Amino acid sequence: MSSGGVAIIGATGRLGSAIHRGCADAGVAVLATADSTGWHGTESATPEVVIDASRPAALPSTIDFCTRTGAALLYCVSNQTPAGLRELRALSDDVPVAVATNLSPLQWVQTRVAELSAQLAAALPLAVEVTVIDRHPVSKTDAPSATAQLLASAMSFPATVVSERFGPRVCDHRVVFTAGGETFDLVHTVRDLDLVAAAAVRLAGALADSEPGWFTTDELYSRLLARTEEH
C-alpha cells in the first residue's frame, strides 16, 4: 500500500484492534478510526482504504465516509442484511468494494483445497458425503457461520453443515469427505487474530490498487498469488 493509509471502523473491537496492530507492524498509517463513541481523526483524513470490522448497523456511516473520501472498502462484517448488501453493491459502482467472508489466508487455502478435493472425488467417480463442521464459542450468534456456508458452496457435492457452539475462541472449520469406510479431513483452526489482521492489511493493499468494482476475498488472494509468481 502507498502512503495513503487506512481508516478502521470498529477499531476497539477484537478484530479491529488486531487490524490496528497489524497496520503498525506493517508500517501502514491509520489516518482515522471509528468506534461506538464516534469517528476520530477524520478532519483531514483521506485514506486509500476503509477497513470495516464493526457491525451491520454501522454500514450507513461507512458508506457515507467512503463516498465522501473516495476510499476503497474492505468490509469484514458478518450477517449483513440483503438490503445492506445491495447498498454495498451500489457503492462498488464508485469505489472498489470487497466483502471478506473470512480474511485468513489459511482459510482461503482450505477452501481451495476442499474445492479441488471435491472435483477429484467426483471425477473418479466416488460416492462421497461431505460434511462441514463449524465450531465457534457460544458468543458467536449466527449459525452456520458465513465461512461454513462458503465452504459448503465450494463443493461439487451437496454438503451438510453442522454448527457447534462451545469451546475456546476463535473457531474451527472442518470439511469431512466420507466414501465407504474411508474419511478425508481438512481442518483449519484459529486461536488468535494475528495472521488474520496481517492478511487484512495485505488485502487492503491489493484493493487500493483496484478500479471501482465488486471483489471477493478469493479474487484478492488470487491477485496476491499472481504477483508472488511474477517475482
NUVEXTOR-229146 format. One record per atom (N, C-alpha, C, CB): residue in three letters; x, y, z. Coordinates in steps of 0.2 Angstrom, whole numbers, plus 2048, in hexadecimal, padded with zeros to 3 digits. Atoms other than C-alpha are relative to their C-alpha. Glycine has a CB too. Example, Ala and Ser with C-alpha at 12.3 -4.5 7.8 and 13.67 -1.06 7.14 Angstrom:
2
ALA8047FA800
ALA83E7EA827
ALA804806800
ALA7FB800806
SER7FC7FA7FF
SER8447FB824
SER7FC805803
SER8028027F9
//
This chain:
231
MET8047FA800
MET800800800
MET804806800
MET7FB800806
SER7FC7F9800
SER8068127FC
SER7FF803807
SER7FE8047FA
SER8007FD7FA
SER80781F809
SER7F9803802
SER8048067FF
GLY8067FD7FF
GLY7F4823808
GLY7FD7FD807
GLY7FB7FE7FB
GLY8038037FA
GLY7F0818818
GLY7F97FE800
GLY801806805
VAL807803800
VAL7E081181E
VAL7FC803806
VAL8017F8802
ALA8057FF7FB
ALA7D1814829
ALA7FE7FA803
ALA7FB8057FE
ILE8038067FD
ILE7CB807835
ILE7FA801804
ILE8057FD805
ILE8067FF7FD
ILE7B980683A
ILE7FF7FA805
ILE7FA8007FB
GLY8008067FB
GLY7B67FB84A
GLY8077FF803
GLY7FE7FA7FD
ALA7F98007FE
ALA7C8800850
ALA8017FD807
ALA8038077FF
THR7FF8027F9
THR7C57FB862
THR7FD7F9801
THR7FD805805
GLY803807800
GLY7BD7EA85E
GLY8067FB800
GLY7FB7FE7FB
ARG7FB805800
ARG7C77DA85F
ARG8048007F9
ARG7FD7F9801
LEU7FD800806
LEU7CA7D984C
LEU8038077FE
LEU7FB7FE7FA
GLY7FD7F9801
GLY7CC7EC84A
GLY806802803
GLY7FA805801
SER7FA7FF7FD
SER7D97ED857
SER8067FC7FD
SER7FF7FE808
ALA7FA804803
ALA7E37DF84F
ALA8028037FA
ALA7FD7F97FF
ILE7FE7FC807
ILE7E27E883E
ILE804806802
ILE7FA8017FC
HIS7FC7FA7FE
HIS7E87F8847
HIS8077FE801
HIS7FD803806
ARG7F98027FF
ARG7F77EE84D
ARG8047FE7FA
ARG8007FA806
GLY7FD802807
GLY7FA7E683C
GLY8028067FC
GLY7FB7FC7FD
CYS7FE7FA804
CYS7FA7F7834
CYS807803803
CYS7FB805800
ALA7F97FD7FD
ALA8087FD841
ALA8057FB7FE
ALA7FF800807
ASP7FA804802
ASP8127ED83D
ASP8028007F9
ASP7FE7F9802
ALA7FE7FF807
ALA8117F082B
ALA8028077FE
ALA7FA7FE7FC
GLY7FE7F9801
GLY81580282C
GLY7FA8047FC
GLY8068007FC
VAL8057FD803
VAL804807825
VAL7FC805805
VAL7FA7FB7FD
ALA8027FB7FB
ALA7FD81782C
ALA7F87FF800
ALA8018077FD
VAL8078007FF
VAL7EC817834
VAL7FE807801
VAL7FE7FC807
LEU8017F9801
LEU7E582882F
LEU7F9802804
LEU7FF8027F9
ALA8077FF7FC
ALA7D3826838
ALA7FE7FA802
ALA7FB8047FB
THR8038067FD
THR7CA81B843
THR7F9801802
THR8047FD806
ALA8077FF7FE
ALA7B8818848
ALA7FE7FB805
ALA7FB8017FA
ASP8038057FB
ASP7B080F857
ASP7F9802802
ASP8057FF806
SER8067FE7FE
SER7A1810861
SER7FF807803
SER7FE7FB806
THR8007F97FE
THR7A5822867
THR8008047FA
THR806801805
GLY8007FC806
GLY7A6828855
GLY8078007FC
GLY7FF807802
TRP7FA800805
TRP7B382D848
TRP806804804
TRP7FF8037F9
HIS7FA7FC7FD
HIS7C583384D
HIS8058017FA
HIS8037FB806
GLY7FB7FF805
GLY7D283B842
GLY7FE8017F9
GLY8057FB801
THR802800807
THR7C783E833
THR8008077FD
THR7F97FE800
GLU8007F9803
GLU7CA851831
GLU8038017FA
GLU803805805
SER7FD7FF807
SER7D6850823
SER8027F97FE
SER806804801
ALA7FE807802
ALA7D783D821
ALA7FE7FE7F9
ALA7FD7FB805
THR802803807
THR7D783680F
THR8047F97FF
THR8028057FB
PRO7FD806801
PRO7DB824811
PRO7FF7FD7F9
PRO7FE7FB806
GLU801804806
GLU7DE818802
GLU7FA7FB801
GLU8067FD7FE
VAL8058067FE
VAL7D380A80B
VAL7FD801806
VAL8047FA7FF
VAL8048017FA
VAL7C6809818
VAL8007F9802
VAL7F9804800
ILE8018067FE
ILE7C77F9822
ILE7FA800805
ILE8067FC803
ASP8058007FC
ASP7B67F682A
ASP7FF7F9804
ASP7F98017FC
ALA8008067FC
ALA7B77E9838
ALA7FB801806
ALA8077FE803
SER8047FE7FB
SER7A87F0842
SER7FA7FB800
SER7FE8077FF
ARG8068047FF
ARG7967EA841
ARG7FB8037FA
ARG7FC801807
PRO8047FF805
PRO7887EA834
PRO7FD807800
PRO7FA7FB7FF
ALA8047F97FF
ALA77F7FA83B
ALA8048067FE
ALA7FE800807
ALA7FC7FA801
ALA78E805838
ALA8018017F8
ALA8077FE803
LEU7FF800807
LEU78D802825
LEU7FE8077FD
LEU7FC7FB7FC
PRO8017FA803
PRO785813821
PRO806805801
PRO7F9803803
SER7FA7FB7FF
SER79381D829
SER8067FE7FC
SER8027FF808
THR7FA802804
THR7A0812820
THR7FF8027F9
THR8007F8800
ILE8017FE807
ILE79881580F
ILE8018077FF
ILE7F97FE7FE
ASP7FF7F8800
ASP797828813
ASP8078027FF
ASP7FC803805
PHE7F97FF800
PHE7A9828817
PHE8047FF7F9
PHE8047FD806
CYS7FC802806
CYS7AF81F808
CYS7FD8047FA
CYS7FE7F87FE
THR8027FC806
THR7A48297FC
THR803807801
THR7F8801801
ARG7FD7FA800
ARG7AB839803
ARG8078007FF
ARG7FF803807
THR7F9800801
THR7BD834803
THR8027FC7FA
THR8037FD806
GLY7FE804806
GLY7BD8287F4
GLY8047FA802
GLY8048057FB
ALA7FC8057FD
ALA7C581B7FF
ALA7FD7F97FE
ALA801800807
ALA803807801
ALA7C48087FA
ALA7FE7FE807
ALA8067FC7FD
LEU8038037FA
LEU7BB7FD806
LEU8017F9801
LEU7F8802801
LEU7FF8077FE
LEU7C17ED80E
LEU7FB7FE805
LEU8077FE802
TYR8058017FB
TYR7B17E7817
TYR8007F9803
TYR7F98017FC
CYS7FE8067FC
CYS7B47DA824
CYS7FA7FE805
CYS806800803
VAL8058007FB
VAL7A37DA82D
VAL7FB7FA7FD
VAL7FC806800
SER805805802
SER7987CA82D
SER7F9802801
SER8027FA805
ASN8077FF7FF
ASN7857C982C
ASN7FD8067FE
ASN7FF7FF807
GLN8037FA802
GLN7827D8822
GLN7F97FE7FC
GLN8058037FA
THR806801802
THR7707D981C
THR8008007F8
THR7FB805802
PRO8007FF808
PRO76B7D7809
PRO8008077FE
PRO7FA7FC7FE
ALA8007F9802
ALA7677E9809
ALA807803801
ALA7FB804804
GLY7F97FE7FF
GLY7787ED810
GLY8057FE7FA
GLY8037FE807
LEU7FC803805
LEU7807E2803
LEU7FF8047F9
LEU7FF7F97FF
ARG8027FC806
ARG7777EC7F5
ARG803807801
ARG7F8800800
GLU7FC7FA800
GLU77E7FC7FC
GLU8078007FF
GLU7FE803807
LEU7F9801801
LEU78F7F57FC
LEU8017FF7F8
LEU8037FA804
ARG800801807
ARG78C7F07EA
ARG8008067FC
ARG7FB7FB7FD
ALA8007FA803
ALA7878017E6
ALA806804801
ALA7FA804803
LEU7FA7FC7FF
LEU7968097EE
LEU8067FD7FB
LEU8027FF807
SER7FB803805
SER7A17FD7E3
SER8008037F9
SER8007F9800
ASP8007FD806
ASP79C8077D4
ASP805806800
ASP7F98037FE
ASP7FC7FA7FF
ASP7A68167DB
ASP8077FE803
ASP7FD805804
VAL7FA8017FD
VAL7B480E7E5
VAL8017F8800
VAL801803808
PRO7FF8087FF
PRO7BC7FC7E7
PRO7FD7FE807
PRO8087FE7FF
VAL8048037FA
VAL7B27F27F3
VAL8027F8801
VAL7F9801801
ALA7FF8077FF
ALA7B77E17FA
ALA7FD7FE806
ALA8087FE800
VAL8048037FA
VAL7AC7D7806
VAL8047F9802
VAL7F97FE7FE
ALA7FB8067FD
ALA7B87CB810
ALA7FC7FB804
ALA806803803
THR8038057FC
THR7AF7BC816
THR8047FD805
THR7FD7FA7FB
ASN7FB8027FB
ASN7BF7B681E
ASN8068037FE
ASN8007F8801
LEU7FA7FC802
LEU7CF7C081E
LEU8067FB800
LEU802806804
SER7FA8047FE
SER7DB7B1823
SER8027FD7F9
SER7FE7FA804
PRO7FD803806
PRO7E77AC815
PRO7FF7F8800
PRO8078027FF
LEU8008077FF
LEU7E779A81C
LEU7F87FD7FF
LEU8027FD806
GLN806801801
GLN7D479A81B
GLN7FE8007F8
GLN7FB804803
TRP801800807
TRP7D579F809
TRP8037FA7FD
TRP8048067FD
VAL7FD806802
VAL7E1790806
VAL7FC7FA801
VAL8077FF804
GLN8048057FE
GLN7D578580F
GLN7FA7FF7FB
GLN7FD800807
THR805800805
THR7C778A803
THR8027FE7F9
THR7FD807800
ARG7FE802806
ARG7D17887F4
ARG8027F87FF
ARG8078047FE
VAL7FF807800
VAL7D77777F9
VAL7FA7FB801
VAL8057FE806
ALA8068047FF
ALA7C67717FE
ALA7FC8007F9
ALA7FB803805
GLU8037FF807
GLU7BF7777ED
GLU8047FB7FB
GLU8018077FD
LEU7FC805804
LEU7CD76D7E4
LEU7FF7F9802
LEU808802800
SER8028077FD
SER7CA75E7EF
SER7FA7FD7FD
SER801800807
ALA807801803
ALA7B875E7EA
ALA8007FE7F9
ALA7FB805802
GLN7FF801807
GLN7BC75F7D8
GLN8037FA7FE
GLN8038067FD
LEU7FD806802
LEU7C87517D8
LEU7FC7FA802
LEU807800804
ALA8058057FE
ALA7BC7467E2
ALA7FB7FF7FB
ALA7FD801807
ALA806801805
ALA7AE7497D6
ALA8037FD7F9
ALA7FD8077FE
ALA7FD803806
ALA7BA7457C7
ALA8027F9800
ALA8068047FE
LEU7FE807800
LEU7BF7347CD
LEU7FB7FB7FD
LEU8017FE808
PRO8047FC7FB
PRO7B07337D0
PRO7FF7FC807
PRO7F98017FD
LEU8028037F9
LEU7AC72F7E3
LEU7FA803802
LEU806802805
ALA8067FE7FD
ALA79C7307EC
ALA802803807
ALA7FB7FA801
VAL7FD7FC7FA
VAL7A273D7F9
VAL7FA804804
VAL8058047FE
GLU8037FB7FB
GLU799745808
GLU804805802
GLU7FC7FC805
VAL7FC7FA7FD
VAL79F75680D
VAL7FD803805
VAL8028057FA
THR8027FD7FA
THR79D75D81E
THR804806802
THR7FF7FB806
VAL7FC7FB7FE
VAL7A276E823
VAL7FE802807
VAL7FF8077FC
ILE8017FF7F9
ILE7A4770836
ILE803807802
ILE8037FA804
ASP7FE7F97FF
ASP7A478283C
ASP800801808
ASP7FA8047FD
ARG7FF8007F9
ARG7AA78484E
ARG802807802
ARG8057FB803
HIS7FE7FA7FD
HIS7AA795857
HIS7FE800807
HIS7FC8067FC
PRO8027FF7F9
PRO7A879B869
PRO7F9802800
PRO804804804
VAL8077FE7FF
VAL79779E870
VAL7FE8077FE
VAL7FD7FE807
SER8017F9801
SER7997B186D
SER7FE8017F9
SER806804802
LYS8027FF807
LYS7977AE85A
LYS7F97FE7FF
LYS8047FB7FC
THR807801800
THR7857B1857
THR7FD7FD7F9
THR7FD807800
ASP802803806
ASP7837AC845
ASP8027F97FF
ASP8028047FA
ALA7FF807801
ALA78279A840
ALA7FC7FD7FA
ALA7FF7FB806
PRO7F9801801
PRO788794834
PRO8048067FF
PRO8027FB7FA
SER7FC7FA801
SER7967A0832
SER8018027F9
SER807800803
ALA7FF7FF807
ALA7997A9822
ALA8067FC7FD
ALA8028087FF
THR7FA804803
THR7AA79F820
THR7FD7F97FF
THR805800805
ALA803806801
ALA7A078F822
ALA7FC8007FA
ALA7FC7FD806
GLN804800807
GLN794794814
GLN8058017FA
GLN7FB806801
LEU7FB7FF806
LEU7A3799809
LEU8037F97FF
LEU805805802
LEU7FD807802
LEU7AB78880B
LEU7FB7FB7FD
LEU8027FD807
ALA805804803
ALA79B77F808
ALA7FE8027F9
ALA7F9800804
SER8017FE807
SER7987897F8
SER8057FF7FB
SER7FE808800
ALA7FA801804
ALA7A97857F2
ALA8007F97FD
ALA806802803
MET800807801
MET7A57727F1
MET7FC7FF7F9
MET7FD7FC805
SER804803806
SER79F7697E1
SER7FB7FB802
SER8057FD7FA
PHE8058047FD
PHE79575E7EC
PHE7FC804805
PHE8047FA804
PRO8047FC7FA
PRO7877637F8
PRO8037FF806
PRO7F97FD800
ALA7FC8007F9
ALA78F767809
ALA7FB801805
ALA805805800
THR8037FF7FA
THR78776581A
THR804805804
THR7FE7F9803
VAL7FD7FC7FB
VAL78B773826
VAL7FE7FF807
VAL7FF8087FE
VAL8028017F9
VAL78C770838
VAL803805804
VAL8037F9803
SER7FD7FA7FC
SER78E77F844
SER8007FE807
SER7FC8067FF
GLU7FF8027F9
GLU79577C856
GLU802807803
GLU8057FB801
ARG7FE7FA7FD
ARG79678A862
ARG8027FF808
ARG7FA805801
PHE7FD8027F9
PHE7A2786871
PHE8088027FF
PHE7FF7F9802
GLY7F9800801
GLY7B4787875
GLY804807800
GLY8037FC7FB
PRO7FC7FA800
PRO7C2794873
PRO7FF8047FA
PRO8087FE801
ARG8007FC806
ARG7C47A2867
ARG8067FE7FC
ARG800808802
VAL8057FC804
VAL7C57A5859
VAL7FC7FB7FC
VAL8048047FB
CYS804804803
CYS7BF79784E
CYS8047FA7FD
CYS7FC8047FA
ASP7FE806804
ASP7C1786845
ASP7FC7FF7FB
ASP8017FA805
HIS804802806
HIS7BB781834
HIS8037FA7FD
HIS8008067FB
ARG7FE807802
ARG7BC76F82F
ARG7FC7FE7FA
ARG8007FB806
VAL804803805
VAL7B776881E
VAL8027F8800
VAL8038037F9
VAL7FF8077FF
VAL7B575581F
VAL7FD7FD7F9
VAL7FD7FD806
PHE802804805
PHE7B474A80F
PHE7FF7F9802
PHE8058017FA
THR8018077FE
THR7AD739812
THR7FE7FC7FA
THR7FA7FF805
ALA801805805
ALA7AD72B805
ALA8017F9802
ALA8048027F9
GLY7FF8077FE
GLY7A971980A
GLY803800807
GLY8047FC7FC
GLY7FD8007FA
GLY7B4715819
GLY806805801
GLY8027F9802
GLU7FA7FB800
GLU7C0724816
GLU7FD807801
GLU8047FF7FA
THR8027F97FF
THR7C073681C
THR8078047FE
THR7FE802807
PHE7FB7FB802
PHE7CB745816
PHE7FE806803
PHE8018007F9
ASP8017FA7FC
ASP7CC754822
ASP8048067FE
ASP8007FF807
LEU7FC7FA801
LEU7D176681E
LEU7FE804806
LEU7FE8037F9
VAL8017FC7FA
VAL7D277082F
VAL804806800
VAL8017FB806
HIS7FC7F97FF
HIS7D6782831
HIS7FE803807
HIS7FE8057FB
THR8027FE7F9
THR7D7788843
THR803807801
THR8037FB805
VAL7FE7F97FE
VAL7D979B849
VAL7FF801807
VAL7FC8057FC
ARG8007FF7F9
ARG7DE79F85B
ARG801808801
ARG8057FC803
ASP7FF7F8800
ASP7E37B2858
ASP7FF8037FA
ASP807801804
LEU8027FC806
LEU7E07BF84C
LEU8078047FC
LEU7FB805801
ASP7FA7FD803
ASP7F37C4848
ASP8007FF7F8
ASP8067FD804
LEU7FF802807
LEU7F47BB837
LEU7FA8047FC
LEU8007F97FF
VAL8067FD803
VAL7E27C1833
VAL8018087FF
VAL7FA7FF804
ALA7FF7F9800
ALA7E77D3837
ALA8058027FA
ALA802803806
ALA7FB7FE805
ALA7F77D382C
ALA7FD7FF7F9
ALA8067FB801
ALA803802806
ALA7ED7CB81E
ALA7FB8067FE
ALA7FC7FA800
ALA8047FA802
ALA7E07DA81F
ALA8048067FD
ALA7FC802807
VAL7FC7FB802
VAL7EE7E681D
VAL8027FF7F8
VAL806801804
ARG7FE801807
ARG7F47DD80D
ARG7FB8007FB
ARG8037F8800
LEU806800804
LEU7E37DB806
LEU7FE8077FF
LEU7FA7FC803
ALA8027F8801
ALA7E07EE809
ALA8058037FB
ALA801803806
GLY7FB7FD805
GLY7F07F17FF
GLY7FE7FE7F9
GLY8077FD801
ALA802803807
ALA7EA7E67F0
ALA7F98047FE
ALA7FE7F9801
LEU8067FD802
LEU7D97EF7F1
LEU8018077FE
LEU7FB800806
ALA7FE7F9801
ALA7E18007F1
ALA8028017F9
ALA805803805
ASP7FE800807
ASP7E87FC7E0
ASP7FB7FF7FB
ASP8067FC7FF
SER805802805
SER7D87F87D8
SER7FB8067FE
SER7FB7FB804
GLU8057FB803
GLU7CB8017CD
GLU7F97FF804
GLU7FF7FF7F9
PRO8078017FD
PRO7B98037D4
PRO7FD7F97FE
PRO7FB8067FF
GLY803807801
GLY7B07F27D5
GLY7FF7FC806
GLY8057FD7FB
TRP8028047FB
TRP7AB7E47DF
TRP8057FA800
TRP7F97FD7FF
PHE7FB805800
PHE7B87D87E5
PHE7FF7FB806
PHE807803802
THR8008057FA
THR7B97C87F0
THR8077FF803
THR7FD7F97FD
THR7FA8027FD
THR7C67C27FC
THR8047FB7FB
THR7FF7FC806
ASP7FD805805
ASP7CA7B47EF
ASP8048047FB
ASP7FB7FB7FD
GLU7FC7FC806
GLU7CE7C17E1
GLU806804803
GLU7FA8057FD
LEU7FA7FC7FE
LEU7D97CB7EC
LEU8067FC802
LEU7FE804807
TYR7FA8057FF
TYR7E37BC7F2
TYR8037FD7FA
TYR7FD7FA805
SER7FE802807
SER7E47B67E0
SER8058057FD
SER7FA7FE7FC
ARG7FC7FB802
ARG7EB7C77DC
ARG807800803
ARG7FD807800
LEU7FA8007FC
LEU7F87C67EA
LEU8047FA7FE
LEU7FF800807
LEU7FC806802
LEU7FD7B57E4
LEU8038017F9
LEU7FB7FA800
ALA7FE7FF807
ALA7FF7BA7D2
ALA806805801
ALA7FB8037FC
ARG7FA7FB7FF
ARG80B7C97D8
ARG8067FC803
ARG7FE805805
THR7FA8047FD
THR8157BC7E2
THR8037FC7FB
THR7FE7FC806
GLU7FD804805
GLU8177B17D3
GLU8048047FB
GLU7FA7FC7FD
GLU7FD7FC805
GLU81C7BF7C8
GLU808802802
GLU7FD8077FF
HIS7FA7FF7FD
HIS82B7C27D4
HIS8047FA802
HIS7FF805806
//
